């Protein structure tokens, strides 16, 4: 019998993550650039994020320089697009005036640090975007994937913290962070079950 998949999250029904999503009307639009190796990653947070945010577009690849749809969004008159990335010239995220929020787009890279860096190097259309970074106060609750820096936030955490600051309303995103915690716990239970079954 073939495995059945959820039509919404595209995961096997037994590992569906839809219950951990929290529909949220973000005012700043997210352009999520996902490394191709992350698309099928069960522990990845991009799918959970994209299913929760009402204004989020996902692009999968590695070099996005010639992506026509992305370039049209980046260059659309009347909009400002920024890149969320901790570069040496990045400015710390600050609240923006209400009237500018719906004309602001935030590009987020989804991948390991090494892969995100390569995506940025290859994607020349991102090089001239203003770069934003989060303040140092945030620590990660992403316990299901290995990382060496406690400030190494997941894609979901980085994005919702940035949105909360830009929109000056972090409470808007509490539901997504709560679902993210449940997602972590769910993945840990799955891993434990798999270990027990494989003994």
C-alpha positions in Angstrom: 0.0 0.0 0.0 1.4 3.4 -1.0 2.1 6.0 1.6 -0.5 8.7 1.9 0.5 12.4 2.0 -1.2 15.5 3.4 -2.2 17.7 0.5 -1.4 20.8 2.5 2.0 20.3 4.1 3.1 17.6 1.6 4.3 15.3 4.4 3.2 11.7 5.1 -0.1 11.7 7.0 1.5 10.1 10.0 3.9 13.0 10.3 1.6 15.8 9.2 2.5 19.2 10.8 -0.6 21.1 9.9 -1.8 21.1 13.5 1.3 23.1 14.5 0.6 26.0 12.1 -1.0 29.2 13.3 -2.6 31.4 10.6 -1.1 34.9 11.0 -1.7 38.0 8.9 1.8 39.4 8.6 2.0 43.0 7.2 5.5 42.7 5.9 5.6 40.2 3.0 8.2 37.4 3.3 10.1 36.1 0.2 11.5 32.8 1.4 14.5 31.5 -0.6 14.9 27.8 0.3 18.0 25.8 -0.6 17.0 22.8 -2.7 18.5 20.4 -0.2 16.0 21.8 2.5 12.9 21.2 0.5 12.4 17.6 1.7 14.1 18.1 5.1 11.7 16.7 7.8 13.2 18.9 10.5 13.1 22.1 8.5 11.0 25.0 9.7 10.3 26.8 6.4 7.2 24.8 5.5 5.7 25.4 9.0 6.5 29.1 8.6 5.0 29.4 5.0 1.8 27.6 6.1 1.4 30.0 9.0 2.1 33.3 7.3 -0.6 34.7 5.0 1.9 36.8 3.0 4.8 34.5 2.2 6.1 33.2 -1.1 8.6 30.3 -1.3 11.3 30.0 -4.0 13.4 26.8 -4.1 16.9 26.7 -5.6 20.4 27.8 -5.1 21.2 30.6 -7.5 18.2 32.9 -7.8 19.9 35.5 -10.1 17.6 34.8 -13.1 14.4 34.0 -11.3 12.0 36.3 -13.1 9.2 36.2 -10.5 11.6 37.0 -7.7 13.3 39.8 -9.6 9.9 41.3 -10.5 9.0 41.4 -6.8 12.4 42.8 -5.8 12.2 45.5 -8.4 8.5 46.4 -8.1 8.1 50.2 -8.0 6.8 51.5 -4.7 8.2 48.6 -2.7 11.3 48.3 -0.6 13.0 44.9 -0.3 15.5 44.0 2.4 17.5 40.9 3.1 17.6 39.3 6.5 21.2 38.3 6.9 23.9 39.0 9.5 26.5 40.6 7.2 29.2 43.0 8.2 27.1 45.9 6.8 23.8 44.8 8.2 21.7 47.2 10.3 19.9 45.9 13.4 16.1 45.5 12.7 14.1 48.5 14.0 10.3 49.1 14.0 9.0 50.7 10.8 6.2 53.3 10.5 2.8 51.6 10.1 2.1 53.2 6.7 5.3 51.6 5.2 4.8 48.0 6.4 2.6 46.7 3.5 5.2 48.1 1.0 8.1 46.3 2.6 9.3 42.9 1.6 11.8 40.8 3.5 14.0 38.2 1.8 14.9 35.2 4.1 17.4 32.5 3.2 16.5 29.0 4.3 19.5 26.7 4.7 22.5 25.8 6.8 24.9 28.7 7.4 27.2 27.3 4.7 24.4 26.9 2.2 22.8 30.3 2.9 26.2 31.9 2.4 26.6 30.1 -1.0 23.1 31.1 -2.0 23.9 34.7 -1.3 27.2 34.6 -3.2 25.6 33.0 -6.3 22.4 35.2 -6.3 23.7 38.5 -7.6 20.2 40.0 -7.5 20.5 40.0 -3.7 23.8 41.8 -3.5 22.6 45.3 -3.5 19.6 44.8 -1.1 19.8 46.5 2.3 20.7 43.9 4.9 19.0 43.6 8.3 20.0 41.5 11.3 18.4 40.7 14.6 19.6 42.1 17.9 21.7 39.8 20.0 19.0 39.2 22.6 17.3 36.1 21.0 18.3 32.5 21.7 17.1 29.5 19.8 14.6 26.8 20.9 15.4 24.7 17.9 16.5 21.5 19.6 15.9 19.0 16.8 18.9 20.0 14.6 22.5 20.4 15.7 24.0 23.9 15.9 26.9 25.2 17.8 25.7 28.7 18.6 22.7 29.2 21.0 21.9 32.3 19.0 21.8 30.2 15.8 18.1 30.7 15.2 16.0 28.6 12.9 14.5 30.1 9.8 11.1 30.3 11.5 12.4 31.9 14.6 14.6 34.5 12.7 11.7 35.5 10.5 9.0 35.9 13.2 11.3 37.8 15.5 12.2 40.2 12.6 8.5 40.6 11.8 7.6 41.3 15.4 10.2 44.1 15.5 9.5 45.6 12.1 5.7 45.7 12.8 6.3 46.7 16.5 4.0 43.9 17.6 5.8 40.6 18.7 2.5 39.3 20.3 1.2 38.8 16.7 3.6 35.9 16.3 3.3 34.1 19.7 1.0 31.5 18.1 3.6 30.6 15.5 6.3 30.3 18.1 4.0 28.1 20.3 3.3 25.8 17.3 7.1 25.7 16.6 7.7 24.4 20.2 5.0 21.7 19.7 6.7 20.8 16.3 10.0 20.4 18.1 8.4 18.1 20.7 6.7 16.1 18.0 9.9 15.6 16.0 11.7 14.5 19.2 8.9 11.9 19.9 9.2 10.6 16.4 12.9 10.2 16.7 12.5 8.4 20.0 9.9 6.1 18.5 12.1 5.3 15.5 15.1 4.5 17.8 12.9 2.1 19.9 11.5 0.4 16.9 14.9 -0.1 15.3 16.4 -1.8 18.4 
